[in-house]
Amino acid sequence: MSSFDTSPTGNFVIGEHDQDALVAIGRRTMSKNFRQQPLVAVKGEGMYIWDRAGKRYLDFIGGIAVNGLGHSHPRLVEAGSRQLAQLWHVSNLYFNEPQILLSERLSEAFVDGRVYLCNSGAEANEAALKFARRYGSITRKEPNRTNFITFKKSFHGRTMFALSATAQPKYHKGFEPVVPGFRYAMFNDIDSVAALMDDTVCGVLVEPIQAEGGIIMPETGFLKDLRQLTEDNGALLLLDEVQCGVGRTGSFFAFEQEGIRPDVVTLAKALGGGLPIGAMITTEEVADGFQPGSHGSTFAGNAVAARVALEVLNVLEDDQLISHVRTAGAYFMQQLDRLAKKYDFVEGARGRGFIVGLGFNKEYAPEAMLRSMERGLLINRLNPHTLRFLPPLIAQHSHIDAALDILADVFEDLKRNPPNLE
Ligand SMILES: Cc1ncc(COP(=O)(O)O)c(C=O)c1O
C-alpha cells in the first residue's frame, strides 16, 4: 500500500496551504449548505483516502455510495484517461460511442429498457417524475392523472420536483410552496398507499430500501403489493435505486430480490464510480411519452462520464463483485451484530449487502462517527441514533475486520467516556 507524501516531489497537491489553512478558506468562501469535517482529501487508492496532512483513512462511506470500485481503480483510470485524451463532450446534437454502449448495457440489465442518461440522482428522479406525468396525461389520455404517491422518511434529491417527492418536512423548510400533486404514504404500510390511490395517480415513487430515512428495510411482500396496487390502478411504479442500485444490495438492481419489475428505475451514485452521471430506465411504453424536445440536459450522456460508467459495469462483471457483495455483506452484518451485542447502548445492524445501518438507543452516532474518524475510519451518521456504512463493493474481509477493530475501540471508548449529550 502506498503512502501519501506531501513533499514537492511527492504526490500532487496544488498549492502551499496546509490542511488547516485550506479548511479556513473553504469555510470562508464556499456556500454553507454542507457540514464538512475538517478533512481535505487529496488522494485515494482502493479502500483508502489520504488527507492534506498525510493521514490515511479506511473508507467505509465511499463518497456516500458513489465509489463502488473504491478510489482510483486502475481500470477506471485507464478508461477515463483514454477517453479524456480522445473526446470529452459533443452535446446531444450528436451521439457519442460511450453513451450508446452504456445505454445498451443498462437497457439489457432492465430487459428491453429505454435509457435516459443525466448527471445526478435528483436529475434521474426529475426525469422519472416528468415521464410519469407525460405518460398519465398524454399516453393514457387522462388529463387529471398527474398526482404522485411517495413515502414519509423518503429522500429523492434536492431539485424542486425531487424535493417535493421527498416527504421529510426538514428538507422542505424555507422552500415552500413545493410542487403540487404529492401525497405521502407510510413505508411498509400498503393500506396507507391504497387509501391515497385513485384514478388521478400517475405514479408511486419509492426507494426499495429507505436509505437517508435510516436504512429502513422493506417488509417481505411490501414492494410486491405496491406493484400489484399500481398495476390495478393504472399508475406507474417508479423505483429510486440511486443509492442502493448498481450492485450494492447484492444484485444489480435491488428490485431483482423482490421478484418485481418496476415501470421506471433510477440510478446514479455508483454508476459513474465517482464521475457525475445518472440514468433513468423505463419501458418502451412509458418512453413513448417523450419526443425530441420534451426533456434534456446539455451534459447528459457526457462521453467521459459514460465511458467510466461503462467500465464500472465491465469490472463489476469481470470481478464478480455482485456475488462478492452478498457474501462479504453478510459477514459484515454478522460481525457488526456480534460486536453490537457487547454494548447495551448499541441496538444492532440492519441492511442488505453493503448498505448497512447501526442503531444506538442513545444519541451516540455523531460522537461515534467523530471518534472513528480520529482513529482512521470514515463512516457517516444518518441521524443522532444511526450510523451508516456504505463501503466500496471491493471491500475484503481484511478491510471489514480492520473497520470492526476500530469500531470496537470506539465503542469501548464510548462506554468508558460517554459523550456529554446536554
Ligand atoms: C435514494 C436517493 N435518491 C436520490 C438522491 C439524490 O441524488 P443526487 O444527490 O445525486 O442528486 C439520493 C442522494 O443521496 C438518494 O440517496
The ligand as a Gaussian input file, in Angstrom:
#p B3LYP/6-31G(d) Opt

LIG

0 1
 C      -32.284000       7.435000      -2.798000
 C      -31.708000       8.723000      -3.312000
 N      -32.317000       9.359000      -4.328000
 C      -31.852000      10.492000      -4.833000
 C      -30.707000      11.081000      -4.327000
 C      -30.206000      12.368000      -4.905000
 O      -29.062000      12.124000      -5.650000
 P      -28.092000      13.340000      -6.019000
 O      -27.501000      13.830000      -4.751000
 O      -27.075000      12.716000      -6.954000
 O      -28.911000      14.369000      -6.701000
 C      -30.038000      10.462000      -3.272000
 C      -28.845000      11.078000      -2.686000
 O      -28.419000      10.785000      -1.595000
 C      -30.550000       9.251000      -2.756000
 O      -29.945000       8.619000      -1.747000

